[in-house]
């Protein structure tokens, strides 16, 4: 499997992409050789997607340069990238669902008068030459995930691309479809196409990649031929942070006492939801922080949204949710909130705050949503008082009294969303990625809020994709993998390696 | 955002003042008390409908069936009273039909999850068709003798001001109290701002949708009573007019964003005054009805374009079928 180090097809030199203040990739060098399959590995947020999006013309470099065949280029749109021979197959496909396979293949290349029969025949011949078993006259909406992917690949090949980038291509495929996908990749390779393959699945990368690159915290860690790597080395590379530079220097249990388990607040048995949550069981106890770690697609958010009534579990064989010894099944979040469950969303802009309203009004809405049955009036005075109370309690910094939430910084927005839930006086508080898109100072403050809640005897769940955050906060750690809680650690016995081992399939 | 909204309100206010001043100077018969009262009286019913529509639009919906709820329940009441049933029964039957209709709209939107645009388009047709085909034998149901005691809501004056203007003012005060004082009003703004966040916060979103559509139906029916009392009959063919677009015009023109969560009663009042002034001026100038329609169409288009620029819809919380 060794390749002669020829001229790379695409390379990045000292590539930097910044969003706001923080760098999504920071000084990365990357080479893609002709006809190789190159796997990109790393935790969520390590910069894999950003790196490939730069090559595909979706994201633009803040610094550094990109070379194709040794010549500097800067594709500003996916179309430019396609002209350079680079195509990206996204997780959500870019096909037009109501058109046939053939129409999708030739989309954008139609002549003024198209003979449908003509393109059907051409598509048939082309698909056969690739050995793809897809009927060109079927509409794309009728196809499964695997066949759609084939059409996407076929379209890329039809455009004579030399580089195809796959972002999590196997996440939605069944085992047999995966095997087929690997065959396609080999087929592409035989045609001299280079393939970049982003994945969470280590085994897949080890199986089909010629070389593997590991990214961590926006930086390049290693690039090595697959033959010289094993599971152990890769996991070490993915997690081996230099923690002395981060304020997550400790883990719970090193510096402060691990909180003991209080009473059993929540117990979930055999929960199932629509193929995303698969027969999962776990418990949450009062008076401690339960950290939930998992990679994308592990079903953590969905599991806890079912608990909080935001999603419905399967009607039949959906399992059981027991709150304070009482089985519950919520159809909407409102009754869950009355029973003392608060779910604080990972996506505050989409389902967290009300952007046209001020912070006090946001918090007031939270209060009213809990107490509307006994409170028909919404006095402005109460709104001001609540705003003042929570501004002090959570140190929310707003420029002035009537500034809208949307104009606040990420950290302050998150605090408003937290206040909006805490004002409902919950007993079980579920934080989903509580520090995503939050500045460093506010991270420490939000962690402080979480610790205070657990110290006050509340049951606290923290869902996070960032291992140091999980380790710094949790008294107990649950690890989710593919829709299921698969491991449980106490703070004392957990370390990054054990958790990552459990989380990777 | 705040500044933007103010500016739309201000633009419309300035246009209104300019138009008013211009007409006062140029048209001799315009700026006397009697004409101004006529102007207001002419748009009072439109204004009442606009207030009902405002509640819906702020909650990120739209109610195209308002004209049906204006006509059919009122005609039912008139017909029952005319046929000799007790007036109380007749009025209760009309209001019950209206409330039931609004609840059905709300149920279809909240529970069957059909976009409001389509629900109310279809339900309005259904109610109007039901009335025209089965309930009423004539196209216009006259205001019957037993209901004479009620006709004051559309006729006569109090303190020199026509009663329909008083009713408009009362509804404005009531809707303002609903939106700015009641918990339900805060929920309405929340749902319009971000329906997903409203649900996740524990707001009873589905119940609120029903409350909103029942209130818009009842407000429309009240407008219908005022109208029937003032002209002495209720024409069931009114549903076939393009009146509902005038109602949307008043709401959008006043600066209530169609994307929801923004605006207040003030915006409806400004929109109503502007349209009233415009139509009154055009009528005094003896502009023909088709040309008036042309001008209204142009103004509606301009207002919606301004709305799209000033109150852009939030793509992240937008749903299919939103207008």
Interface residues (C-beta under 8 A of the other chain):
Chain A: X310 X332 X333 X334 X336 X337 X338 X343 X345 X349 X350 X351 X352 X353 X354 X355 X356 X357 X361 X364 X365 X366 X368 X369 X370 X372 X375 X376 X377 X378 X379 X402 X404 X406 X420 X421 X424
Chain B: X1 X2 X181 X182 X183 X184 X185 X186 X187 X189 X190 X193 X194 X196 X197 X198 X199 X200 X201 X202 X203 X204 X205 X206 X261 X262 X314 X316 X317
